[in-house]
Amino acid sequence: MQDRIFGDREKAMEEAYFRQEDAKLLGKLRENASLQDIAQALGEKLQIQSPDLLQHVRDLGITVETAPAFFLAPLVQVAWADDSVNKEEHDTVLRLARERDVQHDSPAYEKLSEWLKVRPSDDLFDTAVEVLKAGFAVLPPDERAERLNRIVEACNEVAMATGGGLAQLLRLGNSVSSRETSMLDRITKTLRKRS
């Protein structure tokens, strides 16, 4: 009987701690904190709730300093959809990173620049999406949908970067390639799929 009481108490304390970590991450997401602050809160949450996922992230070479780049990996994935990254896609990804407070001289910015030169593995892209899903899981459905839409819009902006300019001015149709469209669909479906 006494073991059960201690077991119930321990379980309740564990659940309270999980809720506290979720609340910390939720607070950072809601205050539109920097990607660095969100990365730190998410890392603390994953350390307790998904240690295997966190270890996999570390095995991919992602550190606390480069974690903001990891959150932007879907943009890089779209840029690589046609097997190469052109100047417009490159510049769009880096501009979107700066708009999200990734500083030009930061390790995260350097990592993004590296990924735009040498394509990362599919494993890195897939893991980044899983981490994003884990982070967004703490949000209420409306806020989660809004965050996911913002990522999808940013990915779409990268895809549109290639054929913008003259093609858009002359209204020659969609400048997004079929491979980019397919990649956008895949990222969107994966992000929206419930675990």
N, C-alpha and C positions, 0 to 999 in steps of 0.2 A: 504493500500500500504506500509506504513511504517513498519507494522508488518511483512509483507512478506520480506522486505529488511533485517530486523533484524533476521528473521528466516533463511534466506539464508546465512547470515553472520555467524550465530551461527552454522549452519550445516557445513559450510566450515571450521570453526575453529575446530569443533569436528572431521571432517575427517582428517584434518592436524595432530591433536593430535594422532589419530589412526595410521596414517602413521609413525609418529615419534616413537611410541611404537613398531611398526612392524620393523622399521629400527634399533632400539636398539637391539631387539631380533635377527634380521638377522645378525647384526654385531657380536654379541656374538657367534652365531652358526658358522659363517664363520671363525672366528679367533680360532675356536676350544677351546673356553674358558672352564673353569672348569664347571662341572655339577652344582656347587653351583652358579656360575655367571649366567649360563643359567637359572637356576631356579628362580633367582631373576628377571631377565628380563621378563621371561615368566609370573611370578606372577603379575608383573606390567601390562602386556598386558591383562591378564585374568581379573584383577581387573576392568578394564575399559570395555573390550569387551565381557567378559563372566563371570560376577560376580556370577551367579548361579553355574557354574562349579567350580569356585574358592572356593565358600562356601562349595560345596560338598567335595572338596579335604580337606578342613579344618575339616569338619565333620568326615572325615575318620581318623583324627588324624595326618595328614601330616602338618609339619611345614616347615619354611624356612630351618631349619637345617637338616631335614630329606628328603627334596625334591629330592636330588640326588638319594636316594634309590628308590623313586617313579618312576623315569625315568628308573630304572633297574627292575621294577616289572615284565615285560614280561619274563625276565630270570628266576625269581623266579617261575613264573607260569609254565614254562616249567619244571623246577626242580620238581614241585609238580604233574606233569601230571600223574604219576603212583601211586599217593596217598601217596608217601613218598619221602623223599629226602635222597639219599645216600651220602656217604662221597665225592665221586668224583664230584657229581653235586654241593654239598655244597662248596667244595673248588674251583670249576670252577667259580661259581657265584662270590665268594669273590675275586678271582684273577682278574676277569674281572672288578670288581668294583675298585680295586686298580689301574688297568691299566687306568681307567678313572678318576684318581685322587681323589677317595673317600678314605680318610685317615683312617687307621686302628682304630684310637681312636676317630673318629667322630660320631656324633649322626646318620648320614646316614648309616654308616657301622654297628653300633649297631642295627639299624632298619632292615637292610638286614639280619643280623644274627638272629634276632628274627623271621623274616618271614620264614627263612629256618628251624626253629625249630617248629613253629606253623603256619599252613597254613592260609594266609590272606583270606578274603572273595572274592568271585567272583566280587563283586561290586568294591573292591579296584583295582583288575586287570583290569576290564573294564574301570574304570575311568582313570587309568594310561594311557591306550591306547588312550583314548579321549584327554587327556592332551598332549600326544606326537603328536597326529594329529594336535591339535591346534597350537602347537609350530612349527611344520614343515610346516604349511600352508603358512608361510611367505616366504618360500624358493621357488626359481624357480624350475620348474619340474625336471630338471636334478639333482640338489642338493638334492631335497626332495627324489628322488629315491635312491640316494647314501646313505643318512642318514637311510632310511628305510632298505636298504640292509644291512647296518652295524648292525642294531638291529637284523634283521633276522639271520645274520651270528653268532652273539653272542648267540642268542637263540639256534641255531643249535649246537654251540659248547657245550652248556650246555647239550643238548640232547645226543650228542655223547660221553660225559664224562663217562657215565655209562659203556658202553661196549667197551671202547677203548682198550687199552692194548693188551692182547693176541688175542682177537677176530679180531682186526684190523691187527695185525701182521700176523696171519694165513689166513687173507682175508676170513673170514667166513661170510661175508656179512654185511649188515647194522645192526649196534648195536642199532639203535633207535627203540623204541617200537612203536606199532601202536597208542597207546594213545599219545605218544610224537609227532609222526608225525601229528596226528590229531590236537593237540594243536598248533604246529608250523604253520600248514595250517590256522587255525582259526586266530591266531595272525597276520599272514601275510595278509590275506584277509581283516581283520578289519583295519589294518594300511593303506592299499592301497586304501580302499574304500573312495570315495569322500563324504564329508559331504553335 
